[in-house]
Amino acid sequence: MKHVPFEERTVELQKTIKTPSGKKKVLSLKTNQVTADFINNRYVVLRDFIPKEIITFALDSWKTVEHNPELLDAILYKELHDITNNSPKDSIGKSRGGYCTPWGVALNRFLKDKLRGVFDIELGETYSFTRKYERGAYLSAHRDRPACEISTTLCLGYKTDDGKPWRIWVDNSINWVDNDDIDLLQRETQKIPNRLRKSVPIDLEVGDVLIYQGPNAAHWRDHLIGDYSYHVFCHFYNREGRMALDHPKSRWKGFDKNTHKVKFRDGFIPGGGRYEPPCVLEYDARESRYHMEEHRPQELQDAYDNFRESYETGEFGPRSVFSNFYDMENDK
């Protein structure tokens, strides 16, 4: 963590650990309040963070696609299956989405750049997803995959019956990343009556951004009571964290630490030149931010599959010591 100006690092995080000799040692780190809240609470909200001009630009692009049938079917597809797990049958088919749409790609880069100096963690882009939800849509409680280590959600526009944004809920009561029982996760979060929930309800107006630990914090939305809600999700990973392949404690299967950076991918830098990505998670294992996942070279796909298998099976330890691992012992 080194991106926020020093004078703005007003919060000290501390953790007591045991050294190999059995003695206790206090590790400390200074950062800013936004980053401290994200680490401690598993989420943070930035109000009025996206300029209106950017929102208008993205939504104009989106609506142009919506009004052109050929573009619409090529870029945004009707969701005809359960997009999470155990969603009510009457909610299926109530959204249309697209992986790395043109405006999603632009927002992903814009948000990463704007967060520098505000969010004291070095972010690497993975992917974005665009989705328009329609009346009756529902997002069942879930946790995300590793490419969503640091996730953001933003609303570009909505029309609801009560005039309020479609609420998102975040459960930060425990670290859900090691949980493989989706039924348990949902029983202890979304399936509890609203008045009894200990989870956090968050209303995001247009321009607000929720940053949350996607794999670690369960999140969901109840039924949409309104005509529509336009959303873009921008996802990142922590370039300084344990899921980065050049981190000293990363040991993902199939990677030669000394050569993996140039072994399987070249990317593009606007204006020319080549970019060597530091991790298979960069751009969600695509060749660049402009490529689609179905066009991954086979060796890059194999590398990504190896990473996912190692991560999901816990071959090198539980997922909780990799995804959003913020013990100050991290780099020791």
C-alpha positions as CSV (number, residue, x, y, z in Angstrom):
1,M,0.0,0.0,0.0
2,K,1.7,3.1,-1.2
3,H,-0.5,5.1,-3.5
4,V,-2.4,7.5,-1.2
5,P,-0.3,10.6,-0.3
6,F,1.4,10.1,3.1
7,E,-0.3,13.1,4.7
8,E,-3.6,11.4,4.0
9,R,-2.7,8.2,5.7
10,T,-4.3,8.9,9.0
11,V,-5.4,5.5,10.1
12,E,-3.1,2.9,11.7
13,L,-4.0,-0.7,11.4
14,Q,-2.4,-3.1,13.9
15,K,-2.2,-6.9,14.2
16,T,-0.5,-9.0,16.9
17,I,1.2,-12.1,15.6
18,K,3.4,-14.8,17.0
19,T,6.9,-15.1,15.7
20,P,8.5,-18.5,15.0
21,S,10.1,-18.3,18.5
22,G,6.7,-18.0,20.1
23,K,7.0,-14.3,21.0
24,K,4.3,-11.8,20.2
25,K,4.9,-9.0,17.7
26,V,2.8,-6.1,16.7
27,L,2.7,-5.2,13.0
28,S,1.3,-1.8,12.0
29,L,0.4,-0.1,8.7
30,K,-0.7,3.4,8.0
31,T,-3.3,4.0,5.4
32,N,-6.3,6.2,4.7
33,Q,-9.9,5.9,6.1
34,V,-11.4,4.6,2.8
35,T,-8.9,1.7,2.6
36,A,-9.1,0.9,6.3
37,D,-12.9,0.7,6.1
38,F,-12.6,-1.6,3.1
39,I,-10.2,-3.9,5.0
40,N,-12.0,-3.9,8.3
41,N,-15.7,-4.0,7.0
42,R,-15.2,-5.8,3.7
43,Y,-16.8,-2.9,1.8
44,V,-16.8,0.8,1.5
45,V,-19.2,3.2,-0.3
46,L,-17.9,6.2,-2.3
47,R,-20.8,8.7,-2.8
48,D,-21.1,10.8,-6.0
49,F,-17.8,9.3,-7.3
50,I,-18.6,8.9,-11.0
51,P,-19.0,12.2,-12.8
52,K,-22.4,12.8,-14.5
53,E,-20.7,13.2,-17.9
54,I,-19.2,9.7,-17.7
55,I,-22.6,8.3,-16.6
56,T,-24.3,10.0,-19.6
57,F,-21.6,8.8,-22.0
58,A,-21.9,5.2,-20.9
59,L,-25.7,5.2,-20.8
60,D,-25.9,6.8,-24.3
61,S,-23.7,4.0,-25.6
62,W,-25.8,1.4,-23.9
63,K,-29.2,2.7,-25.1
64,T,-27.8,3.0,-28.7
65,V,-27.1,-0.7,-28.5
66,E,-30.6,-1.4,-27.0
67,H,-32.3,0.3,-29.9
68,N,-30.4,-1.6,-32.6
69,P,-31.5,-5.2,-32.7
70,E,-28.4,-6.5,-34.5
71,L,-26.1,-4.8,-32.0
72,L,-28.3,-5.8,-29.0
73,D,-28.2,-9.5,-29.7
74,A,-24.4,-9.4,-30.4
75,I,-23.4,-7.5,-27.3
76,L,-26.1,-8.2,-24.7
77,Y,-27.8,-11.5,-24.3
78,K,-31.1,-12.4,-22.5
79,E,-30.4,-14.3,-19.3
80,L,-32.5,-17.4,-19.6
81,H,-30.9,-19.3,-16.8
82,D,-30.4,-18.8,-13.0
83,I,-27.5,-16.3,-13.0
84,T,-26.6,-17.2,-9.4
85,N,-28.1,-20.1,-7.4
86,N,-31.6,-21.0,-6.1
87,S,-33.3,-17.9,-7.6
88,P,-37.1,-18.0,-7.7
89,K,-38.3,-19.4,-11.0
90,D,-40.4,-16.3,-11.7
91,S,-37.2,-14.1,-11.6
92,I,-35.3,-16.0,-14.3
93,G,-35.2,-14.3,-17.7
94,K,-35.6,-10.8,-16.1
95,S,-32.2,-9.4,-17.2
96,R,-30.0,-8.9,-20.2
97,G,-26.2,-8.9,-19.7
98,G,-22.9,-8.7,-21.5
99,Y,-19.3,-9.5,-20.6
100,C,-16.8,-6.6,-21.2
101,T,-19.2,-4.4,-23.3
102,P,-17.5,-1.4,-24.9
103,W,-18.8,1.0,-22.1
104,G,-18.0,-1.6,-19.4
105,V,-14.3,-1.8,-20.6
106,A,-14.1,2.0,-20.6
107,L,-15.7,2.3,-17.1
108,N,-13.4,-0.4,-15.8
109,R,-10.3,1.5,-16.8
110,F,-11.7,4.8,-15.8
111,L,-12.6,3.6,-12.3
112,K,-9.2,2.0,-11.7
113,D,-7.5,5.2,-12.7
114,K,-9.8,7.4,-10.6
115,L,-9.4,5.1,-7.5
116,R,-5.6,5.7,-7.5
117,G,-4.9,8.2,-4.7
118,V,-8.3,7.4,-3.1
119,F,-7.9,3.7,-2.6
120,D,-4.6,2.7,-1.1
121,I,-4.3,-0.7,-2.9
122,E,-2.7,-1.3,-6.3
123,L,-5.5,-2.6,-8.5
124,G,-5.2,-4.8,-11.6
125,E,-8.1,-4.9,-14.0
126,T,-9.8,-8.3,-14.5
127,Y,-13.2,-7.8,-16.3
128,S,-16.5,-5.9,-16.3
129,F,-20.0,-7.0,-16.7
130,T,-23.0,-5.0,-17.9
131,R,-26.6,-6.0,-16.9
132,K,-30.0,-4.4,-17.2
133,Y,-32.5,-5.9,-14.7
134,E,-36.3,-5.8,-15.4
135,R,-39.3,-5.9,-13.1
136,G,-39.2,-9.0,-10.9
137,A,-35.4,-9.6,-11.2
138,Y,-33.7,-11.2,-8.2
139,L,-30.1,-11.8,-7.3
140,S,-29.7,-14.6,-4.8
141,A,-27.0,-14.4,-2.1
142,H,-23.6,-15.6,-3.3
143,R,-19.9,-15.1,-3.2
144,D,-17.7,-14.3,-6.2
145,R,-14.9,-16.0,-8.1
146,P,-11.2,-14.9,-7.5
147,A,-11.2,-12.4,-10.5
148,C,-13.7,-10.4,-8.4
149,E,-11.3,-10.1,-5.4
150,I,-12.0,-6.3,-5.3
151,S,-15.3,-5.6,-6.9
152,T,-17.4,-2.5,-7.6
153,T,-21.0,-2.0,-8.5
154,L,-22.5,1.1,-9.9
155,C,-25.9,2.1,-11.2
156,L,-26.3,4.2,-14.3
157,G,-30.1,4.6,-14.1
158,Y,-33.3,3.2,-12.7
159,K,-37.0,3.4,-12.6
160,T,-38.6,1.9,-9.5
161,D,-42.1,2.1,-8.1
162,D,-40.9,4.0,-4.9
163,G,-38.4,6.2,-6.7
164,K,-35.5,4.7,-4.7
165,P,-32.5,2.7,-6.1
166,W,-32.6,-1.1,-6.0
167,R,-31.0,-2.0,-2.7
168,I,-28.0,-4.3,-2.5
169,W,-27.3,-6.2,0.8
170,V,-23.8,-7.1,2.0
171,D,-23.1,-9.6,4.7
172,N,-19.7,-9.0,6.3
173,S,-20.4,-11.0,9.6
174,I,-17.9,-13.7,8.6
175,N,-15.4,-14.4,5.8
176,W,-17.5,-16.4,3.3
177,V,-14.7,-17.2,0.9
178,D,-14.1,-20.7,2.3
179,N,-17.8,-21.6,2.3
180,D,-18.8,-24.1,-0.3
181,D,-22.4,-24.6,0.9
182,I,-24.5,-22.1,-1.0
183,D,-27.6,-23.3,0.8
184,L,-26.1,-22.5,4.2
185,L,-24.9,-19.1,2.9
186,Q,-28.4,-18.2,1.7
187,R,-30.1,-19.5,4.8
188,E,-28.0,-17.3,7.1
189,T,-28.2,-14.2,4.9
190,Q,-30.9,-13.5,2.3
191,K,-33.5,-16.0,3.6
192,I,-33.7,-14.3,7.0
193,P,-36.7,-11.8,7.2
194,N,-35.5,-8.2,6.5
195,R,-36.3,-7.1,10.1
196,L,-34.0,-9.8,11.5
197,R,-31.1,-9.4,9.1
198,K,-27.8,-8.4,10.5
199,S,-26.5,-7.7,7.0
200,V,-25.9,-4.2,5.7
201,P,-28.5,-2.7,3.3
202,I,-26.9,-0.2,0.8
203,D,-28.8,2.2,-1.5
204,L,-26.6,3.4,-4.4
205,E,-27.7,6.4,-6.3
206,V,-26.5,7.1,-9.8
207,G,-22.8,8.0,-9.5
208,D,-22.2,6.2,-6.2
209,V,-19.8,3.2,-6.1
210,L,-19.8,0.3,-3.7
211,I,-16.3,-1.4,-3.4
212,Y,-16.6,-4.8,-1.7
213,Q,-14.6,-8.0,-1.2
214,G,-16.4,-10.1,-3.8
215,P,-15.3,-13.6,-2.8
216,N,-15.4,-12.8,1.0
217,A,-18.6,-10.8,1.5
218,A,-21.9,-12.5,0.6
219,H,-24.1,-10.1,-1.3
220,W,-27.6,-10.1,-3.0
221,R,-30.6,-8.1,-4.1
222,D,-34.2,-9.0,-3.4
223,H,-36.9,-8.7,-6.1
224,L,-36.8,-5.5,-8.2
225,I,-40.1,-3.7,-7.8
226,G,-39.8,-1.3,-10.7
227,D,-39.4,-1.2,-14.5
228,Y,-35.6,-1.4,-14.8
229,S,-32.2,-0.8,-13.2
230,Y,-29.0,-0.4,-15.3
231,H,-25.8,-1.7,-13.7
232,V,-22.1,-2.1,-14.5
233,F,-19.8,-4.3,-12.3
234,C,-16.1,-3.5,-12.5
235,H,-13.8,-6.1,-11.1
236,F,-10.1,-6.0,-9.9
237,Y,-7.5,-8.0,-8.1
238,N,-4.9,-6.8,-5.6
239,R,-1.6,-6.6,-7.4
240,E,0.2,-6.6,-4.1
241,G,-1.8,-9.5,-2.6
242,R,-1.2,-13.2,-2.3
243,M,-3.1,-14.0,-5.5
244,A,-0.6,-12.1,-7.6
245,L,1.8,-14.6,-9.0
246,D,4.9,-12.6,-8.2
247,H,3.9,-12.5,-4.5
248,P,6.5,-14.5,-2.5
249,K,3.8,-16.7,-1.0
250,S,1.9,-17.5,-4.2
251,R,2.5,-21.1,-5.4
252,W,-0.1,-21.7,-8.1
253,K,0.2,-25.0,-10.0
254,G,1.9,-24.9,-13.3
255,F,3.7,-21.6,-13.0
256,D,7.4,-21.0,-13.2
257,K,7.8,-17.9,-11.0
258,N,10.9,-16.7,-13.0
259,T,9.3,-16.9,-16.4
260,H,5.5,-16.8,-16.1
261,K,5.3,-13.1,-17.0
262,V,6.4,-13.6,-20.6
263,K,5.6,-17.2,-21.0
264,F,2.0,-17.1,-22.1
265,R,0.9,-13.5,-22.9
266,D,1.6,-10.2,-24.5
267,G,-0.8,-7.3,-24.0
268,F,-1.2,-3.9,-25.6
269,I,-0.5,-0.5,-24.5
270,P,-2.5,2.3,-26.1
271,G,-0.3,4.2,-28.5
272,G,1.9,1.1,-29.2
273,G,4.3,-1.1,-27.3
274,R,3.9,-4.3,-25.3
275,Y,2.7,-4.9,-21.7
276,E,3.8,-7.9,-19.6
277,P,0.9,-8.6,-17.2
278,P,2.0,-9.5,-13.6
279,C,-0.6,-12.2,-13.1
280,V,-2.9,-14.5,-14.9
281,L,-5.8,-12.7,-13.3
282,E,-4.9,-9.5,-15.2
283,Y,-7.8,-8.9,-17.7
284,D,-9.4,-12.1,-16.5
285,A,-6.7,-14.1,-18.4
286,R,-7.5,-12.4,-21.7
287,E,-4.8,-11.1,-24.0
288,S,-5.8,-7.5,-23.2
289,R,-8.7,-5.4,-21.9
290,Y,-10.0,-5.4,-25.5
291,H,-10.1,-9.2,-26.0
292,M,-13.0,-11.5,-25.2
293,E,-12.6,-14.6,-23.0
294,E,-13.6,-17.0,-25.8
295,H,-10.5,-15.9,-27.7
296,R,-7.9,-16.8,-25.1
297,P,-4.9,-18.6,-26.5
298,Q,-4.9,-22.2,-25.4
299,E,-1.7,-21.9,-23.2
300,L,-3.3,-18.9,-21.4
301,Q,-6.5,-20.8,-20.9
302,D,-4.5,-23.7,-19.5
303,A,-2.7,-21.4,-17.1
304,Y,-5.9,-19.9,-15.9
305,D,-7.5,-23.3,-15.5
306,N,-4.5,-24.4,-13.4
307,F,-4.8,-21.3,-11.2
308,R,-8.5,-21.8,-10.7
309,E,-8.1,-25.5,-9.8
310,S,-5.3,-24.7,-7.3
311,Y,-7.4,-21.9,-5.8
312,E,-10.7,-23.8,-5.6
313,T,-9.4,-27.1,-4.2
314,G,-7.2,-25.4,-1.6
315,E,-4.1,-27.1,-2.8
316,F,-1.9,-24.5,-1.2
317,G,-4.1,-23.6,1.7
318,P,-7.6,-22.2,2.3
319,R,-8.9,-19.5,-0.1
320,S,-9.0,-17.1,2.9
321,V,-5.3,-16.8,3.0
322,F,-5.2,-15.6,-0.6
323,S,-8.3,-13.6,-1.5
324,N,-8.4,-10.3,0.3
325,F,-5.8,-11.4,2.8
326,Y,-4.8,-8.3,4.7
327,D,-2.9,-9.6,7.7
328,M,0.1,-7.3,8.0
329,E,2.2,-10.5,8.0
330,N,1.4,-10.6,4.3
331,D,4.8,-9.7,2.9
332,K,6.9,-11.3,5.6
